[in-house]
Amino acid sequence: NQTFAQLALTPRTVGAYTQISRLLQLQSSPDAESLILTDLARQVAIAADLATLYGTGTEQPTGITQTASIGTLASGSSFDMADILEFQTDVAANNALNSSFGYVTTAAVAALAMTRPKFTGAVEAIWAGNVLDGTMAGFKAMTSAQMSAGTMLAGSWDTCTVGEWGVLELAVNPNDNFAQGLTGLRAFFTMDVGVKYAGAWSYGTSLT
């Protein structure tokens, strides 16, 4: 029989704020307000990505790498195809390997994998594709600037739940400082992260 449990999520908010002057709005083309709101949304998205990967659980969500009992890869040596396969076998040993499995790492590690042959004497490299998006050992691989140097995270992504309360909120206050003619621009995003099954993940560090 199945055993049911509850995955509790807590609203956690990230925000971004700035002010622009009346003169900047008069002199800007394209519109400074829309450009800055787009940038604020991008900054909030970066913070949400970082929280999903490395959130501390204190004021921030508990990120995947900070979740107790996830798998770890033996690290500290030059990685090869055997290490890439170990990520898969770690997850498979917990009956959690499925089609949502994928890798995320840094651009530097991806570049190494693109120059490193799958096996001794092989022409094909471990990483196929470009530095942004590719495949390794039959599964999707991608890079993120939010990953720590020399690290790689792999797992079945359908076991990571990202809860959202509402949507990304972008707001403008044209009277933020009426006397000086300053307009305030703000972004808010409320979310939390929960890993349904720690055994579906494996994390490697000091990859060279």
ZIDAFEN-V375256 format. One record per pair of residues at least 24 apart in sequence whose ideal C-beta (glycine too) atoms are under 8 Angstrom apart, sorted by the first residue. I is the first residue (numbers start at 0). GAP is how many residues later the second one is. If there is no record, write none. Layout:
I | GAP
I | GAP
//
This chain:
6 | 154
6 | 187
6 | 189
7 | 186
8 | 152
8 | 154
8 | 183
8 | 184
8 | 185
9 | 182
10 | 154
10 | 179
10 | 180
10 | 181
11 | 39
11 | 47
11 | 48
11 | 49
11 | 178
11 | 179
11 | 180
12 | 175
12 | 176
12 | 177
13 | 30
13 | 33
13 | 34
13 | 37
13 | 174
13 | 175
13 | 177
14 | 29
14 | 171
14 | 172
14 | 173
14 | 174
15 | 24
15 | 27
15 | 28
15 | 31
15 | 170
15 | 171
16 | 167
16 | 168
16 | 169
16 | 170
17 | 166
17 | 167
18 | 157
18 | 158
18 | 163
18 | 164
18 | 165
18 | 166
19 | 162
19 | 163
19 | 165
20 | 159
20 | 160
20 | 161
20 | 162
21 | 159
21 | 160
21 | 161
22 | 158
24 | 158
32 | 139
32 | 150
32 | 152
35 | 149
36 | 133
36 | 135
36 | 148
36 | 150
39 | 130
39 | 145
39 | 146
39 | 147
40 | 127
40 | 129
40 | 146
42 | 144
43 | 124
43 | 143
43 | 144
43 | 145
44 | 144
45 | 99
45 | 100
46 | 142
47 | 114
47 | 141
47 | 143
48 | 95
48 | 97
49 | 96
50 | 140
50 | 142
51 | 108
51 | 110
51 | 141
52 | 51
52 | 91
52 | 93
52 | 94
52 | 100
53 | 92
53 | 94
54 | 138
60 | 130
60 | 131
60 | 132
61 | 131
61 | 132
61 | 133
62 | 130
63 | 89
63 | 91
63 | 96
63 | 129
63 | 131
63 | 137
63 | 139
64 | 86
64 | 88
64 | 138
66 | 128
66 | 131
66 | 134
67 | 130
68 | 129
68 | 130
69 | 85
69 | 125
69 | 128
69 | 129
69 | 131
69 | 132
69 | 133
70 | 127
70 | 128
70 | 130
70 | 131
70 | 132
71 | 130
71 | 131
71 | 132
71 | 133
72 | 79
72 | 129
72 | 130
72 | 131
72 | 132
74 | 129
74 | 130
74 | 131
74 | 132
75 | 130
76 | 131
77 | 130
78 | 30
78 | 33
78 | 34
78 | 37
78 | 73
78 | 125
78 | 128
78 | 129
79 | 36
79 | 46
80 | 37
80 | 38
80 | 45
80 | 56
82 | 121
82 | 124
83 | 29
83 | 42
83 | 52
83 | 53
84 | 52
85 | 116
86 | 65
86 | 67
86 | 115
86 | 117
87 | 49
87 | 51
87 | 66
89 | 112
90 | 63
90 | 64
90 | 65
90 | 108
90 | 109
90 | 110
90 | 111
93 | 103
93 | 105
93 | 106
94 | 104
95 | 59
95 | 60
95 | 63
95 | 101
95 | 103
95 | 104
96 | 59
97 | 58
97 | 60
99 | 56
99 | 57
99 | 58
99 | 59
100 | 38
100 | 39
100 | 53
100 | 54
100 | 55
100 | 56
101 | 37
101 | 38
101 | 39
101 | 40
101 | 52
101 | 53
101 | 55
102 | 33
102 | 36
102 | 37
102 | 38
102 | 39
102 | 49
102 | 50
102 | 51
103 | 37
103 | 38
103 | 39
103 | 40
103 | 43
103 | 48
103 | 49
103 | 50
104 | 36
104 | 38
104 | 39
104 | 42
104 | 46
104 | 47
104 | 48
104 | 102
105 | 37
105 | 38
105 | 39
105 | 41
105 | 42
105 | 43
105 | 44
105 | 45
106 | 24
106 | 25
106 | 36
106 | 38
107 | 41
107 | 42
108 | 34
108 | 41
108 | 42
108 | 43
108 | 98
109 | 24
109 | 31
109 | 33
111 | 95
111 | 96
112 | 28
147 | 57
149 | 55
149 | 56
149 | 57
149 | 58
150 | 52
150 | 53
150 | 54
150 | 56
151 | 51
151 | 52
151 | 55
152 | 48
152 | 49
152 | 50
152 | 51
153 | 47
153 | 48
153 | 49
153 | 50
154 | 45
154 | 46
154 | 47
155 | 41
155 | 44
155 | 45
158 | 36
158 | 37
158 | 38
158 | 41
158 | 42
159 | 33
159 | 34
159 | 35
159 | 36
160 | 32
160 | 33
160 | 34
160 | 35
161 | 29
161 | 30
161 | 31
162 | 28
162 | 29
162 | 30
162 | 31
163 | 25
163 | 26
163 | 27
164 | 25
164 | 26
165 | 24
//
